[in-house]
Amino acid sequence: MLRVRDVMTAPVVTVAPEEDLATATRLMDEHGVTALPVVDEHGHVLGMVTETEVVRDAVPRNPWVRELHPSAAGPHPACVRDVMSFHPVAVLPDVELPVAADLLVNSSLTSLPVVEDGVVVGIVSRHDLVAVLARSEPVAQQFRTPEESGPAAGVPETGS
C-alpha cells in the first residue's frame, strides 16, 4: 500500500506568518504550487495560505471594477498572517494514501502539509494523486482496498 511519504513533495516550500503577501504569491508562482504551509521558526505548521486567499484579496469588491489588482480591492493585507487559515488539516508521512486522498477529494482542501513530530516534512496535493494515477494501473490499484471493486473502486461513498 502506498503511503503519503511515497508521493509527497519534499522539501516543501514554506512561508512565515510575518512574510509579506506579495512574497508568498511569488513563491507559489515560482514553484508552481497552490498552497504554502505557514510555519514558525522551528518548522511547526501554524496554518496554510492558498491561491484562494491570494486571489480573493485581489478580486475587487466592486463588481464594476474591471481590473484584478490588490489596490482595486481596497486595503491590501500586509502579510501572510492576515489571510492564512489557522487550523490546517495535516497528515503523518505513514498515513495510507487512500486516507489522504479521501481528505483531498471530499473537502475543499487542495493540499495537506505532512508533519512528523510537529514539523512540516512535505506536502501532498491533488496533483500528487493525479501523478500516481497517471502511472501504470498496478500502482493506481494501491488506492483501492481489497473489498472495493467496480468502476468507482477507491472512491468512498458519500451521503447517508
ZATORZA-489400 format. One record per residue: x, y, z of N, C-alpha, C, O in turn; residue in three letters. Coordinates in steps of 0.02 Angstrom, whole numbers, plus 50000, padded with zeros to 5 digits. Layout:
XYZXYZXYZXYZAla/...
This chain:
500424994150000500005000050000500445006250000500915006850040Met/500295010749955500655017149954500485021350015499915021150039Leu/500965024950038500875029350095501035036550072501325037650019Arg/500825041350112500925048350096501665049750081501825053350034Val/502115046950121502835048150111503075046050042503575048750017Arg/502725041250010502925038849945502775043749888503085043349835Asp/502315048349899502105052849846502165060249863502085064549819Val/502305061849926502325068849947502905072549914503395069549893Met/502825079049910503355083349885503775085649944503515088349993Thr/504425084449940504875086449993505545088149960505755084649914Ala/505885093149983505675097650036505105102050012505015103049952Pro/504735104650059504155108750044504335116150050504735118150093Val/504035120150007504125127450010503655129950064503055128550062Val/503925133550112503525136250167503595143750170504015146750136Thr/503185146750212503205153950222503065155450295502715151650329Val/503355160850320503245162950389502615167450392502455170650342Ala/502275167650448501675171750452501815179150443501375182950423Pro/502425181450458502595188450452502795190450381502865196350365Glu/502875185350338503085186750268502545190850233501955189950245Glu/502765195450189502275199350154501915194950102502205190250076Asp/501305196650089500875192650045501155192349974501075187249940Leu/501465197649951501745197649883502295192349877502345189049825Ala/502685191349928503205186249927502905179349925503125175049887Thr/502385178149965502045171649964501755170349895501785164649870Ala/501455175349865501165174649798501705172849747501605168349706Thr/502275176249750502835174649705503085167549716503235164049668Arg/503135165449779503365158549793502895153449762503125148549733Leu/502245154549768501765149949737501865149549662501875144149633Met/501945155349632502035155649559502695152349538502705148249493Asp/503235154149570503905151549552503955143949560504285140649520Glu/503615141349611503675134149625503085130149597503065124049604His/502605133549566502035130049536501615126349587501385120849574Gly/501515129449646501115126249698500485130349711500465136349696Val/499985127249740499355130649753499275132549826498795135949845Thr/499735130249868499685131749940500375131449971500825127849948Ala/500455135350024501075135450062500915134350135500495137850163Leu/501245129550167501175129050240501485135250272502025137550251Pro/501155137950321501415143550359501725140550422501385137050460Val/502365141850432502735138650487503075143750532503215149450511Val/503195141650594503575145850640504325144650628504515140950583Asp/504735147750670505465147350661505735140250671506305138850652Glu/505335135750700505555128850711505265123950660505375117950664His/504885126650612504585122350560503915119350580503655115050544Gly/503625121550636502965119150656502425122550615502455128650604His/501945118650591501415121350549500935125450591500655123050640Val/500835131650570500375136250604499725137050564499205138650592Leu/499775135850498499195136850455499385135750383499915132950368Gly/498945137950338499065137250266498855143850233498395147150256Met/499205145450179498985150850135498925147750066499385144550042Val/498355148850034498215145649970498085150849916498025156849930Thr/498045148449855497855152849799497195156249813497095162049794Glu/496735152849845496085155749860496155162149899495845167249882Thr/496555162049952496635168149992496965173649952496775179549958Glu/497465171949912497825176949872497355180049820497345186149811Val/496985175749785496535178249733495955182049763495755187349738Val/495675179449818495105182749850495295189949868494875194449862Arg/495905190949891496115197749909496185202149848496085208249852Asp/496355199249790496455203249730495805204849693495795209349651Ala/495265201249708494635202349673494315208749700494215209449760Val/494145213249655493825219449677493155218049711492765213849688Pro/493035221649764492395220849799491835224349762491245222949773Arg/492015228949717491525232349675491485228349609491985228149573Asn/490915225349593490875221149533490975225049468491075221949416Pro/490945231649470491025235749410491755237349396491925239849342Trp/492205235949443492915236949432493155231449386493035225549399Val/493505233249333493695228349282494395225549290494595221149253Arg/494775228149338495465225849347495525221149406495175221849456Glu/495955216349399496105211749453496775213949483497305212349457Leu/496725217749536497325220749564497205222149638496665224649655His/497665220649681497555221749753497335228749770496905229649814Pro/497605233849738497415240649755496695242149737496385246449768Ser/496415238549687495725239549668495255236449719494665238349723Ala/495505231749757495085228249805495055231849872494685229649917Ala/495415237149880495415240649943496065239449979496565237849946Gly/496075240150044496705239250081496985232250070496635227250080Pro/497595231950051497935225650038498225222950102498585226550137His/498085216650119498385213850180499145214350177499455213250125Pro/499425215950233500145217050236500545210650237501085210350209Ala/500275205350268500675199250274500235193050272499615193350273Cys/500585187450269500255180950264499775179850322499225177150312Val/499955181950382499535181050441498835183950431498345181550460Arg/498775189250389498135192550378497635188250338497035189350343Asp/497885183350300497445179550256497475171950267497045168350241Val/497965169550304498065162250311497505159050351497155162250390Met/497425152450339496965148550381497375146350442497965144650436Ser/497055146350500497425144850562497315137750587497595135850638Phe/496905133950553496765127150576496875122250519496405119450492His/497515121150501497645116750444497515109350461497605107150518Pro/497305105750411497255098550417497915095850392498135097350336Val/498235091750432498885088950414498865081450421498435078650455Ala/499335078050389499385070750392500095068850411500565072650403Val/500155062750435500805059950451501075056450389500695054250346Leu/501735055750383502035052550324501815045350313501785043050256Pro/501655041750367501485034650360500735033350349500525027550347Asp/500345038650342499625037650328499555034450259499915036350212Val/499105029650254498985026450189498695031450140498275035550159Glu/498905031150078498715036050028497955036750019497725042350010Leu/497565031350022496845032350016496535036850069496035040150056Pro/496835037050128496585041450181496695048750161496245052850167Val/497295050350138497445057150116497015058850055496765064450049Ala/496935054150010496525055349950495805056949970495495061449941Ala/495545053450019494865054750043494805061850070494315065350056Asp/495295063950108495285070850135495305076050078494955081050082Leu/495695074750027495765079549973495165079549926494985084849899Leu/494865073849916494305073349869493645075549901493225078449867Val/493555074349964492915075749997492925082050039492555082650088Asn/493355086750020493385093150055493605098450004493715096849946Ser/493655104450027493895109749983494655110249985494945114649953Ser/494985105750021495715105850026496025103749960495775099249927Leu/496565107149941496925105249880497605102149897497915098949855Thr/497825103149959498455100149980498455099550056498095103050092Ser/498875095050080498935093650152499675093950172500095090650141Leu/499835097850223500525097550248500635090750280500185087850310Pro/501235088250272501425081850302501895083550360502405086750351Val/501705081350419502095083050479502345076850514502025071650515Val/502935077750543503245072550584503515075950645503915080650640Glu/503315073750703503505076950766503325084350766503695088550793Asp/502765086050734502515092850732502845097350681502645103150673Gly/503355094850646503725098850598503535096750527503475090850512Val/503435101650484503245100150415503845096850379504395099450380Val/503705091050348504225087450312504065086650238504475084350199Val/503455088550219503245088050149502555090750141502255093550187Gly/502285089850080501605091750066501335086850014501705084749969Ile/500715084950020500395080649971499795084349944499395087249981Val/499735084349878499205088249845498795083749799498975078049785Ser/498255086649775497855083049725498275081549664498205076249633Arg/498725086149647499165084949590499605078749601499725075049554His/499845077749662500235071749677499825065449666500085060349642Asp/499185065749684498745059949673498635058649599498625052849577Leu/498555063949561498485063249488499105059949459499065055649415Val/499685061949483500315059049458500345051549473500575047749431Ala/500105049449531500085042349547499615038649500499775033349474Val/499025041549490498535038349446498755038049373498545033649336Leu/499175042749353499425042849285499935037349271500085035749214Ala/500205034549324500685028949317500305022749296499705022949282Arg/500665017249293500355010949271499785008949318499775010749376Ser/499325005149292498735002849329498914999149393498565000149443Glu/499434995049397499594991749460499734996749517499564995449574Pro/500055002349501500175007349552499525010549573499405011449632Val/499105012249525498455015349540498015010649581497605012949620Ala/498095004149572497704999249610497834999949685497404998049726Gln/498405002649704498565003349775498125008449810498135009049871Gln/497745012249771497255016849801496655012949828496275015449869Phe/496575006849805495985002949821496124997849876496674995249882Arg/495614996449916495674991149965495414984749933495044985249884Thr/495574978949958495364972649927494614971949919494384968849871Pro/494224974649966493494973749962493154978349912492564977649898Glu/493534983149883493244987749834493294984749765493794981449748Glu/492794985949725492814983649656492344987949614491974992049641Ser/492364987049550491924990749506492244997149482492794998949503Gly/491885000749438492155006649407492315012349456492745016449442Pro/491965012549513492085017949562492525015549619492545018649672Ala/492875009949609493305007449662493805012649685494095016149644Ala/493905013049749494375017849777494065024549791494385029049818Gly/493425025349772493085031649785492575030349841492105026549833Val/492675033649898492215032549954491515035049937491425040049903Pro/491005031549963490315033749954490185039649999490455039950055Glu/489775044249975489595050050016488855049850031488465046549996Thr/488655053450082487945053850099487735048150143488095043350152Gly/487145048750170486845043550211486155045650229485795042050263Ser/
